[in-house]
Amino acid sequence: MTMDPLPRQFRLLTDWYLSVLEGIALADGCRTLSAHNNSLEWLAGHLVVTRCRNITRLGGPAEELSFLDAYVDPTLPPPGFRPFDKNRAYPNLAECAEAWERISQTFWAALQAADVPILRTVLPLSGPTGGNTVEDLLISAALHESFHIGQMSIVRKALGYPAMYWFARPDNA
């Protein structure tokens, strides 16, 4: 298998993430559609944390996130994510977008520098697409990001905002 499509997919996902958060009012970041849904803040931060973890899996530098403990419980088995808690404070959408843009640069560099030994590294977990190598997990990660950005898009529209861009935003094309 070739990793060639993944950088293109992750670049578009990076733009979709920013597009889906564009123009959302601060007060709407913590809103949910029902008692069974995550807030935009939780979803946005969850994706930032996940992308940071993938940087280190690719051999890149660990990113320090001040809000990591809101999303990860180190006492849980991998991946150790905490579920959404309506009583917990999460970083606002502007903080998440800033972190996303910053870490995405590091992520792309690590992705492009990844060689076969890194991609074949076995991890202590597997993704829904199967397998337990870094390469397998990256395939699952692209789907994971798409899944959650889709959820964010639904919340965005339900809150009365216009749809996100399907293609790269005109200023990022």
Steps between C-alpha positions, in 0.01 A plus 500: 500500500615853433457782749466756218127572549529558874684835491239634255218371717648649815556837330132516401394383847712778648312753292160342571570525873569872471203549267258325734607727789507821296270769635358298792414728794686432824176414683406239238820298549368337816149434374375149425204387292380257766610331820661230282726721286848647540557875489699664223769583758534136603511379140751769395732432794470123460625529141790726604607246764470211257708675234766581762518134596546408135798736475680304769401168341669626184816581695436874514537724804244481779276805511416647839127560535380683809160335466613139451357381833150610394511232230735227617499288815841331528353235732283365216634251244595645159373721357383624844258768383259651749140521375329836467394642835260797489635613838863520385658811347659448159719735296300740288482463123752777431755324725433172323531655153830666594637173640372311193679729257823483700508125550389428144828645370693262725269212408553547124875517544498180709269328250721589205816394685358165613693209353403134472639398844292773668187411303542130587543568874254291700278688746315375809163577339322461170252712310166411347662429162708223660869452552719645771785674320551875477395479135178317596424756766556792258243352264256479792598853610397650166161334537479604867562864411242483220245345736537769766520789254174368355347508848628856543345594167159373612523693828608809304196486272261414785619815681403705193841552339559451126652174381875453511695489174526160331810600305793689649395849601578748220781662701662157560453333162 
